[in-house]
Amino acid sequence: MTSIDDVSASSRVLHRRIELDGLSIFFRESGPEHAPVLLLPHGYPCSSYQYRRLMPALSDRWRTLAPDLPGFGYSGTPDPSGFGYDFDAYARFLGRFTEALDLREYAIWLHDYGSQIGLRHAIAHPERIKAVVIQNGDIYEDALGPKYETIKAFWNDPSVQTRQPLEAAVSEAGFREEFVGEISPRLAERIPPDLWKLHWPLMDTPVRRAVAVGLMEKLKENLEWFPRYQRYLREKHPATLILWGPEDGYMPAPAARAYLRDVPDAELHLLEGAGHWLLETHFEEAVPIVRDFLSRQLT
């Protein structure tokens, strides 16, 4: 018979730190030490906190690991002179993190900025990637949504005026808009204000604000990587689950379907009414889909 203590231990999320290249890195971990691994790089404007519910929901069968990227969450903030704060630097960080934890193979969750970082990591280490779960991560330029227009205005004409909306987005009000601005009021009630009320004070430093704006600026350079991401999926053909919230102004439903061009046998699930943060609003629908996929692909 399984005791309450056994169940509690299996679903416990540990909050840990590791020194990595002189930098203190915070990460969350759950599940048995020797279980198959799911790696969870986070998106913007969040941290490993976005996976706080998912991790214990999978921990009976899988080991989940979610680091806070440098300059986010509870991890350290290296001086910009020593850390690039671009997608290449974050992909190298993810490689160092997995090496430090001696992770040999794993599935990887691709969401928001984490999709750009995670795919660069996968391209560098294809032998490690057992499967991918894609949640609202864009890699098809022709399928970008209308909310990209503000960022494109800066790309096309960098100026004080076009940069101002990017700076304004890096604020408590801007963070709140990212989480609840595109979904119905009924669904917005499911999203805890902790996501912006607790995270914004962690981000409200000159370096971290500059990092957040800088990553939006660097998304233009990231477009050059889109064909490489697509080629990786097409040639390596990892087992793929596409779990998508279509109410997403940056990445609407066509951005999800576009993946089928390169991985036509991917499992595609569009969760009706969900937006960019479907693990907050459609958690009960999402978890069985994820568990079913992992049970077949990550054993």
N, C-alpha and C positions, 0 to 999 in steps of 0.2 A: 504494500500500500504506500502511495506517495504522501508524505506528510506536508503540512502547511509550510514548514520550514524549507523543505525541498523545493516546493513550488516558488516560494519567495526568492530563494537563491537563484533559481533558473531564470527568473524574470528581472532580476536586479540589474540596474544600470550603475556602473562604476564611473566615477569622475576622477580622471587620472592626469598626470603630467609626465612629460618626458623632455629631457634636454636634448635638443637637436641642433647641431652646429652652433652651439652657444646661445640658442634661443629656447625659452620655455614654451612648450606646446601643450595646450590643454586638449584632452580628447575624452569622449564617452565610449564606454565599452560594455557590451552585454553578451551573454551566452557562454557556452562551454569553451574552454581554452582551445581544444583540439577539434572543434566543429568547423564545417565549411564557413568561409568568411565572406561577408558582404561589406564592402567599403563604401562609406557615405560622405563624400565631399559635399559641402553645403553651397547654397546659392546666396544671392544678394536680395535684400539687405538683412541677412540673418547669420546664423552660426550653427554649430552642431545641435543647438536647441531645437531646430526644426525637426529633428529625428527622435525627440525625447519619447514619443508615443510608439513610433514604429519599432524601435529597438527591443523593448521588452515583449512586444507582440510577436517577435520572431525568435526570441532567445531560447526557446525550448529545443530548437534544431540548428540554429545558425549563430555564429559569432559575428556580431556587428561592431564596427569601429567607425567613429565619426570625429575627425579632428576639427578644431577651430583653425582656420587658415591664419597665417601671420597677419596681424593687423585687424583681426576680427575676434569677436567673442572674448574668451579668457586667455587666449594665447598672447605671447609677447608681440611687440611692435618694433621690429628692427629699423634702424636708421635707413632712410631711402638710399643713402650712399652705399649701403652694403647689401640691399635686397631690392630686386627690380620692380616688385609690385606690378607685374604684368602676368599674362597667362602662361608664358614660358617659365617664369620664376615659380609660380604656384604649381605648375606641373612637375618641376624639378623637386619642389618641396614634397609633393605627394610621393614621388619616387623615394626620397630619403626617408619619409615617414614609414612607408611599407617595408623598406630595408631594415630600419631600426627595430621594427616589430617582427622581423623575420617572416614576412608573409610571402609565400611562394606562389600561390594562386588564389583567385577570389573573383567574385562578381563585383560589379561596380554600379552604383546608382548615379545617374546623370541628370542633374536638375540645374536649370538656370546657369550661373557662371560655373557651377560644378560640372556641367556637361562639357564646356570648353576645356576646363582643366583636366577632367577625367579622360576625355578623348585624346588629348595630347599625351597623357600618361599611357593610355592604351596603345597608341602608335609607337611609343618608345619601348613598351614592354608587352608586346602582343601575346607572348607565351604565358603570361600570368592571368590573362582575362578569360574567365570561364563563362561569363554571361554578362549582359548589360540590361539594366532597367532604366528606361528613358522617361522622365517626368518633366514635361514642359522645358525642353532644352532645344534651342534652335540651331540648325546647321544648314538651312536652305535659304539662300538670300531671296529667292523669288516668293517665299512664303512668309516673310516677315510681316508682322501686323502693323496696324496704323499707329500704335504708340511709338514706333521707331522714328516717326517723323521729326520729333523734337531732337533726338540724337543726330539724325541725318542732317538737320539744319546746321548743327555745329560742325559735323564732318565736312560739309560742303562749303561752309563759310565761317571758319573759326574766328570768333570775336568775343568781346566782352558781353555783347548783347545775346549771342547764341549760347554762350557758356552759362549765363545766369540761370536758365531753367534747370540745368544739370546741378548746379550748386544748390538751388532751392530744393531739389529732390532729396538732397542729403540733409535731412532734418527730421525731427520727430513727426511733423505733419506729413512730410514726404514718405517716410517709412509707413505710416498708417495707411496712406493712399495705396501703397504697393500691396498691402495685405487685404484691404477691404474695398478698394475703390471700384472693382469691376464685378462684384457679385451682388446678389439680391440682399436687401436688408435682413431677410430671414436667415440666410446663410451666414451673413456677416456676424450674427449673434454667436455663431459657433467659434469664432476666431478670438482667442484671448488677447486682450490689449497688452499683455506681458510682452508680446512679440515686438512691439515698438516702444512701450513704456520702459521696459527693462533693458532692451538692446540699445536704444538711442544713447543713454548715458555712457555706455561702453564705447560708442563710436564718436562721441562728441569731443574729439581732440583735434588739433590742427593737422597732425599727420594722418590720422584715420579719415578725416573728412576729405583731405586731399587724395588719399588712396582711392576712396569710393568714387570721387569725380573722375580721377584719372583712369579708372577701369572702364567707365562709360566712354571716355575719349578713345581708349585703346580698342574698343569694340570694332572700329573701322579696320584696323590692322587685322583683327581676328577674322574678318570676312575672307581674307586670303587663305585662311586655314580651312574654310568650309569644304572645298573640293578634296582636301586631304582627309578630313573626317569621313566624308562620303566614300572615298576610296578604301579607307580602312574597313568600314562596314561591308562594303561590296566584296572586298578581297578576303578578309578574315572571317566574315560571316559569323560573328558570335551569336549565340542564342540571345534573342532580343524580345523584351517585353516593353511595349509602348503604353504607358499609363498616363492619361492626359486630361487636363481640365480645359475644355474648349473656350471658356469665358475668360480669355487671356488676350489683352490688347497687343502684347508683344508677340505672342505665339499662339494664334488661333488654330482651329481644327486643321486647316490645310498644312500647317507646319508639322503636325503629327503625321498626317497621311503621306507627306513627302518622304518620310523614312522608308516607305514601302518601295520606293524606286530602287533602293540599294539593298534592303533586306526584305524582299517580298513575302517571306514566310514569317516575319515578325508577328507577334501577338499584339493586336491593337485594341485598346479599350478607351473610348471617349466617355468620361463620366459626366452625365447630363447635369448642367447647372454648375459644375465645378470650374474653378479658375486656376490661377497659377499655384495656389497653395492647397491643393486637394487633400493633402494629409491632414489639414486642419478641418476641412468642411465635409469630406467624404471618406473619412478614415475607415468606417465600418464596411464600406463598399470596397475600398482599395486593398485592405489587408488580405482577405481571402484570395484575391487575384494574385497578389505577390507571393503568398505562401504556396499556391498551386504551381506557379511558375518555378519558384526556387526548389520545390520538392522534386521537380523533374530535371532541373538543370544544374543544381548546386548540391551534390550529395557526396 
